[in-house]
Amino acid sequence: MKFHVITLFPSAFDSYLNESIISRAIADKKIKVSFYNPRDYSDDKWKRVDQKPYSGGPGMVIQALPTIKAIEKALTQIKRNKKSKVKIIFFSPGGKQFNTEYAKQTSKKYTDIILVAGRYEGIDARIKKVFKMEDVSVGPFVLTGGELPAMVLLDCVARQVEGVLGNFSSLEESRVSSHDVYTRPEIFQYKGKKYKVPKILLSGDHKKIEAWKVLSK
């Protein structure tokens, strides 16, 4: 699975991609993440890519052409492999709600995902007339930019790729798993109060434990 991120701030991804499971997945070539900065495709002397919105109001809007050229560059890289199946995702608060099922279907159908992460007041909507893309929202809220949604989607989709988690049964969403988990010690004390692991988890009765997991989801 290859992720192609269109963003003005590729360094925003550094700390997340260089840690833990995602870092190992990249090192093991289970996934690949590439970045394309619209500034690199700007004709402006100062590499400026934002202008005032025609509708008026505060804030700035990212121009269409530099973004289009960045997406074109990603598509050029992808087309080297004739078997590639590409999906372009545009992050928008009004888009289709992202969830685990969406991640599963995406991981099954596509080899390459282009993630268009906006900033400021957004990106000139005409880019959606040039390329077929799907508006996606990671939640009913507005963020400063599309980088965090891109990381959320990347993480969730990457988990569906075989080998990323090492043991595929680690996928909580594909097994009976409680939202609450416990580990050793069996009892600990904090400020004079004892906190214990639920007795059912110490019973050794697997049927009852599985039933408990279902009830506590």
N, C-alpha and C positions, 0 to 999 in steps of 0.2 A: 504494500500500500504506500502510495506516494502522496504527500500533502504539499501543495504549492500555495504559499501565503502571500497575498498582495497587501502590503502594509507600509506605512510611512515610518514605522518604528520596529524594525526586525529585532533590534537588541532587547525589546521588551520580552521576548520569548526565551532569552538566554538562560536565566536561572531555572526555569521550569524544565526546559528540554535537556538540560545538563545534569539532571538529578534522577535517581531512582529508576523505576521501571521504564519510563519513556527513553531515558538516556541509554539504558541497556538495549532496548529495542532498536534504537538508531545504530548503536555500535555493532549489533548482531545483524544489521541490514534486514530486519523484519519490517521496518518502516523507514521512509526517507522524508525529510522536511527541507524544502527549498523556499527561499524568500525572493520577492521581486518588489523593489521600491519604486513607486511612481515617480519619485524625484529623479531617478536615473533616466527617465524618459521624457523629462520636461525640456522644452525649447527655451525656457526662461534663463536668462544669464545667471540668476541667483538660485536656479533650481526650485523656484516657487511653483506650487501646484494648487494653491487655494485662491479663491476669489469671492467677492461678495455675492450673496444669492440674489437672483432677479426678483424674488418675491419680497425682498426687503427684510428687515429684522436684524437681530444680532447674529454674530458668528460668521464663519466662512464656510464655503463649500469646496470640496476637492474637485478639481476639473476632470472632465471625462477623458480627454485624449491621453494624458499621461497614464491614467489608470488602464485605458484600453490597450495601450502599448505594453504595459506590464503584463496584462493578461495574455496578450499575443505572444509575448516572450515565453510565458509558461506553456502555452499550447504548442509552441515550436519545439520545446524540450520534450513534451509528451509525445508528439507525433513521430518521434524517432522509433517508437515501439508501435507497430501496426496493430497489436492486440490490445492496446490501451482503451479503456472505457472511462470517459471523463464526465465529471459532474462539477458544475460551478455553483458555489453557494455565496449568496449576498446576505450579510447580516443586517437584520432590520427588526425593530421592536414590533412591527406589525406583521412579521413573517410567520410561516408555519412553525408550530411549537416543536422544538427539538426534544427528543426523548430517547431512551435506550433502544426502542424498537426501530426508530429512524436510523440510529447508528448501526444496528444489525443489518438492516436492509441495504444501507449504503456500503457497508464493508463487503457484502455479497455481490453487489451489482457493479461496483466500480473499482478500477485500479488506481485512478488518479483523481484527487479532489482539489479543486482550486477554491481557496477561501478568500473572499474579498472583504477585508476589514477596513471600514471607514473611520473617519475622525471628524472632529469639529461638528458642523451641522450635517455632515453626511457627504455622499458622493453624488455628483450630477447623475440623475436618474437615466439619462440617455445611454449609459453603458448597458442598460438592460434591453435596449433596442438593438444593440450590436451583437450581444451574446445571449444565448439562452441560459438563464440562471434561475435558481430558486431562492426566494426570500425565506430566511430562517431566523427564528428568534429563540434564544436560550432561556427566556423567561419574561414575565410581565413587568419589565422595568427597563430603564434607560441607563446606559453606561457611557463613560467618556469616549470610548472607542470600541472597535470591533476586535481588538487583540484578545481580550479576555474570553469573549464568545468563541473565537477561533481556537484558543487553547482548550476550552471545555469540549468542543466538538472533536478536536484532534485526539484528546485523551480518551474520550468515550468510544470513538470509532476504532482507535488503535487497540483498545482492549479486546475488540472482537476479532482481531487478526491472530490467527493461530501462531503460537510461539512467543507472542509478546509477554504473556503472563507466565511463561514457562510451563506451568501446569494449567491446562485449559479449564479444569474443574474449579479453578480459583474464581471464575466468573460468578459473583454473587447472584447476578440476575438469571443464571441458568440452573440454579439449584435452590433447595429449600434453605433459606438463610434468614436468621432473625436480624432486625436492625440493631439489637443490643448484643454485644459480645463480651466475653469475660476471659481472664487468664489468671495465672498464679500471682500471688498466693491465694489460697482458698478464702482466707479471712485477713483483712487488714484493719488497722485502727487509726482513726483520724479525729483529733480533738475529743478524745474520750468516747467516741462512738465506733462500734464495730460494723464493718461492711462485709457481707458474705456473698459468695456465689450462690445463685439459685440452686436449691437441693436437687432439683430434677436433673441438672447437668452433671451431678456427681453420682447419679443412680446407676449408670451403666445400662439402663433400659433404653435402647436405641429408638424403639417405637414411640415411647413417651417423649423422648428428647425431640424427635422429628415433629411430633404433634405440638410441642411447646414452641418450636421455631415458627410453625405456621401461625399459631395464636398470637405470638409476640411480634409479628411482622407489622 
